[in-house]
Each structure stands twice: as C-alpha cells, then as structure tokens.
Amino acid sequence: MEKTDNTPLWVFLAFSSISTRKGALILIWLSIIFTVYCIPWPLFLSAQGSFINKIFINDWSWFIMMEPITIWYLLSLMWMDSHKQWEGSALMKE
C-alpha cells in the first residue's frame, strides 16, 4: 500500500505491507479465526485433563488483545473502501 497525503496513519499502519483488497480480506479473516480460537474454550467445554485443555488457550488475555486488533483491521478496510484507495494501488490490476 502506498501512503497518500489523505491516508490516516492508523490505516497505513494496518495495511502497510498489503497492496490489495484481497490481501486485506485474508488478513481480516485470519484475525477473526484466531480471535475465536483465543476464546478460553477450556473454561466452557472441558473436563480435567481433556484434549481441549491441551490445544486451546485457557486465558482471556489473547482474546482481549485480538479483539481490538481485528476491529482496527475492519475499520481500516472500511476507510480504504469508502475512500477508494485500493484503486490507486499499482498491484490492484489483477
């Protein structure tokens, strides 16, 4: 992504290494999936020593951190779409 004069810093930092809308959508979907994974499922589903305790995080800290990051990416994508910033990208012509 190329920074223009009207692109806010928070949008540029979100997508500084992403040059297409498709890449931004992939980033957002992966963030959503990881955010859901970070819900402490063992607190809700597990018995002591089960498989769920071994594969899932048993702490709210990752979920609390991933939620605002995912929202930031979504808001940045909405800003980019509303200001038609993807059209100016050199790699947008797929």
MOGI-V203596 format. One record per pair of residues at least 4 apart in sequence whose C-alpha atoms are under 6 Angstrom apart, sorted by the first residue. I is the first residue (numbers start at 0). J is the second residue. D is the distance in Angstrom with one decimal. If there is no record, write none. Layout:
i = <I,I>
j = <J,J>
d = <D,D>
This chain:
i = <0,0,0,10,11,19,30,30,34,34,37,37,38,39,39,39,40,41,41,41,51,79,79>
j = <15,17,18,75,15,91,34,69,62,65,61,62,62,56,57,58,44,45,52,57,55,83,84>
d = <5.4,5.7,4.4,5.0,5.2,5.6,6.0,5.8,5.7,5.5,5.8,4.9,5.6,5.4,4.6,5.4,5.9,4.9,5.4,5.9,5.9,5.9,5.1>
